[in-house]
Amino acid sequence: MGDAWNEVTYLRKAPPKAQERRTTGAVNRAMQSGGVVDTRKKYAAATNKHVTTDKNTAKLDRETEELHHDAIDRSVAQLIQKGRSNKGLTQKELATRINEKPSVVNDYESGKAIPAQGILAKMERTLGLRLRGANKGQPLEPKGKK
């Protein structure tokens, strides 16, 4: 029991942290001593991005075809404007009636919006005129009358 107090424990120096191992001096010392040194440049390292890229990224970059969504037709945008003004509504009032933001109505009237069938259907019901199909601009027939 008395010998436990006479034991000596040697603590080793803590190994260098990753940041310390990447310094120029540390790399030079490792190369001089014959240690393994990896000098690859890692793509997007330390950028805090959760999105990864893969082999197909270069293939997509080489793609020449223009892929984009079609915006709403200008004639439909003018029909929305005309129908809204005939009803005496502002863009904000129309947006409130169809439960959308005023910016959505503005985008549809300016021709910037990507057409969504649900929003067009709500506008048709509120404005009382067809915005889709072959007979655009015609009055919307109430349900049951066909």
MODELLER restraints for C-alpha pairs under 7 A, 6 or more apart:
rsr = mdl.restraints
at = mdl.atoms
rsr.add(forms.Gaussian(group=physical.xy_distance, feature=features.Distance(at['CA:21:A'], at['CA:27:A']), mean=6.88, stdev=0.5))
rsr.add(forms.Gaussian(group=physical.xy_distance, feature=features.Distance(at['CA:30:A'], at['CA:37:A']), mean=6.86, stdev=0.5))
rsr.add(forms.Gaussian(group=physical.xy_distance, feature=features.Distance(at['CA:31:A'], at['CA:37:A']), mean=6.67, stdev=0.5))
rsr.add(forms.Gaussian(group=physical.xy_distance, feature=features.Distance(at['CA:69:A'], at['CA:114:A']), mean=6.70, stdev=0.5))
rsr.add(forms.Gaussian(group=physical.xy_distance, feature=features.Distance(at['CA:70:A'], at['CA:114:A']), mean=6.26, stdev=0.5))
rsr.add(forms.Gaussian(group=physical.xy_distance, feature=features.Distance(at['CA:71:A'], at['CA:111:A']), mean=6.40, stdev=0.5))
rsr.add(forms.Gaussian(group=physical.xy_distance, feature=features.Distance(at['CA:71:A'], at['CA:112:A']), mean=5.66, stdev=0.5))
rsr.add(forms.Gaussian(group=physical.xy_distance, feature=features.Distance(at['CA:71:A'], at['CA:113:A']), mean=5.41, stdev=0.5))
rsr.add(forms.Gaussian(group=physical.xy_distance, feature=features.Distance(at['CA:71:A'], at['CA:114:A']), mean=4.59, stdev=0.5))
rsr.add(forms.Gaussian(group=physical.xy_distance, feature=features.Distance(at['CA:71:A'], at['CA:115:A']), mean=6.54, stdev=0.5))
rsr.add(forms.Gaussian(group=physical.xy_distance, feature=features.Distance(at['CA:72:A'], at['CA:108:A']), mean=6.83, stdev=0.5))
rsr.add(forms.Gaussian(group=physical.xy_distance, feature=features.Distance(at['CA:72:A'], at['CA:111:A']), mean=5.33, stdev=0.5))
rsr.add(forms.Gaussian(group=physical.xy_distance, feature=features.Distance(at['CA:72:A'], at['CA:112:A']), mean=6.60, stdev=0.5))
rsr.add(forms.Gaussian(group=physical.xy_distance, feature=features.Distance(at['CA:72:A'], at['CA:113:A']), mean=5.74, stdev=0.5))
rsr.add(forms.Gaussian(group=physical.xy_distance, feature=features.Distance(at['CA:72:A'], at['CA:114:A']), mean=5.72, stdev=0.5))
rsr.add(forms.Gaussian(group=physical.xy_distance, feature=features.Distance(at['CA:72:A'], at['CA:115:A']), mean=5.38, stdev=0.5))
rsr.add(forms.Gaussian(group=physical.xy_distance, feature=features.Distance(at['CA:73:A'], at['CA:111:A']), mean=6.52, stdev=0.5))
rsr.add(forms.Gaussian(group=physical.xy_distance, feature=features.Distance(at['CA:74:A'], at['CA:111:A']), mean=5.73, stdev=0.5))
rsr.add(forms.Gaussian(group=physical.xy_distance, feature=features.Distance(at['CA:76:A'], at['CA:131:A']), mean=6.04, stdev=0.5))
rsr.add(forms.Gaussian(group=physical.xy_distance, feature=features.Distance(at['CA:77:A'], at['CA:108:A']), mean=5.86, stdev=0.5))
rsr.add(forms.Gaussian(group=physical.xy_distance, feature=features.Distance(at['CA:77:A'], at['CA:109:A']), mean=4.48, stdev=0.5))
rsr.add(forms.Gaussian(group=physical.xy_distance, feature=features.Distance(at['CA:77:A'], at['CA:110:A']), mean=6.43, stdev=0.5))
rsr.add(forms.Gaussian(group=physical.xy_distance, feature=features.Distance(at['CA:77:A'], at['CA:111:A']), mean=5.68, stdev=0.5))
rsr.add(forms.Gaussian(group=physical.xy_distance, feature=features.Distance(at['CA:78:A'], at['CA:109:A']), mean=6.63, stdev=0.5))
rsr.add(forms.Gaussian(group=physical.xy_distance, feature=features.Distance(at['CA:79:A'], at['CA:137:A']), mean=6.42, stdev=0.5))
rsr.add(forms.Gaussian(group=physical.xy_distance, feature=features.Distance(at['CA:80:A'], at['CA:109:A']), mean=6.31, stdev=0.5))
rsr.add(forms.Gaussian(group=physical.xy_distance, feature=features.Distance(at['CA:81:A'], at['CA:109:A']), mean=6.06, stdev=0.5))
rsr.add(forms.Gaussian(group=physical.xy_distance, feature=features.Distance(at['CA:83:A'], at['CA:127:A']), mean=5.70, stdev=0.5))
rsr.add(forms.Gaussian(group=physical.xy_distance, feature=features.Distance(at['CA:84:A'], at['CA:127:A']), mean=6.38, stdev=0.5))
rsr.add(forms.Gaussian(group=physical.xy_distance, feature=features.Distance(at['CA:91:A'], at['CA:102:A']), mean=6.06, stdev=0.5))
rsr.add(forms.Gaussian(group=physical.xy_distance, feature=features.Distance(at['CA:91:A'], at['CA:105:A']), mean=6.13, stdev=0.5))
rsr.add(forms.Gaussian(group=physical.xy_distance, feature=features.Distance(at['CA:91:A'], at['CA:106:A']), mean=6.80, stdev=0.5))
rsr.add(forms.Gaussian(group=physical.xy_distance, feature=features.Distance(at['CA:92:A'], at['CA:102:A']), mean=4.97, stdev=0.5))
rsr.add(forms.Gaussian(group=physical.xy_distance, feature=features.Distance(at['CA:95:A'], at['CA:101:A']), mean=5.62, stdev=0.5))
rsr.add(forms.Gaussian(group=physical.xy_distance, feature=features.Distance(at['CA:95:A'], at['CA:102:A']), mean=5.11, stdev=0.5))
rsr.add(forms.Gaussian(group=physical.xy_distance, feature=features.Distance(at['CA:95:A'], at['CA:105:A']), mean=6.10, stdev=0.5))
rsr.add(forms.Gaussian(group=physical.xy_distance, feature=features.Distance(at['CA:98:A'], at['CA:122:A']), mean=5.77, stdev=0.5))
rsr.add(forms.Gaussian(group=physical.xy_distance, feature=features.Distance(at['CA:98:A'], at['CA:123:A']), mean=6.68, stdev=0.5))
rsr.add(forms.Gaussian(group=physical.xy_distance, feature=features.Distance(at['CA:107:A'], at['CA:113:A']), mean=4.97, stdev=0.5))
rsr.add(forms.Gaussian(group=physical.xy_distance, feature=features.Distance(at['CA:120:A'], at['CA:131:A']), mean=6.79, stdev=0.5))
rsr.add(forms.Gaussian(group=physical.xy_distance, feature=features.Distance(at['CA:124:A'], at['CA:130:A']), mean=5.58, stdev=0.5))
rsr.add(forms.Gaussian(group=physical.xy_distance, feature=features.Distance(at['CA:124:A'], at['CA:131:A']), mean=6.17, stdev=0.5))
rsr.add(forms.Gaussian(group=physical.xy_distance, feature=features.Distance(at['CA:128:A'], at['CA:139:A']), mean=5.92, stdev=0.5))
rsr.add(forms.Gaussian(group=physical.xy_distance, feature=features.Distance(at['CA:128:A'], at['CA:140:A']), mean=5.06, stdev=0.5))
rsr.add(forms.Gaussian(group=physical.xy_distance, feature=features.Distance(at['CA:129:A'], at['CA:137:A']), mean=5.81, stdev=0.5))
rsr.add(forms.Gaussian(group=physical.xy_distance, feature=features.Distance(at['CA:129:A'], at['CA:138:A']), mean=5.58, stdev=0.5))
rsr.add(forms.Gaussian(group=physical.xy_distance, feature=features.Distance(at['CA:129:A'], at['CA:139:A']), mean=4.23, stdev=0.5))
rsr.add(forms.Gaussian(group=physical.xy_distance, feature=features.Distance(at['CA:129:A'], at['CA:140:A']), mean=4.46, stdev=0.5))
rsr.add(forms.Gaussian(group=physical.xy_distance, feature=features.Distance(at['CA:130:A'], at['CA:136:A']), mean=4.99, stdev=0.5))
rsr.add(forms.Gaussian(group=physical.xy_distance, feature=features.Distance(at['CA:130:A'], at['CA:137:A']), mean=5.25, stdev=0.5))
rsr.add(forms.Gaussian(group=physical.xy_distance, feature=features.Distance(at['CA:130:A'], at['CA:138:A']), mean=5.53, stdev=0.5))
rsr.add(forms.Gaussian(group=physical.xy_distance, feature=features.Distance(at['CA:130:A'], at['CA:139:A']), mean=6.14, stdev=0.5))
rsr.add(forms.Gaussian(group=physical.xy_distance, feature=features.Distance(at['CA:130:A'], at['CA:140:A']), mean=5.48, stdev=0.5))
rsr.add(forms.Gaussian(group=physical.xy_distance, feature=features.Distance(at['CA:131:A'], at['CA:137:A']), mean=6.23, stdev=0.5))
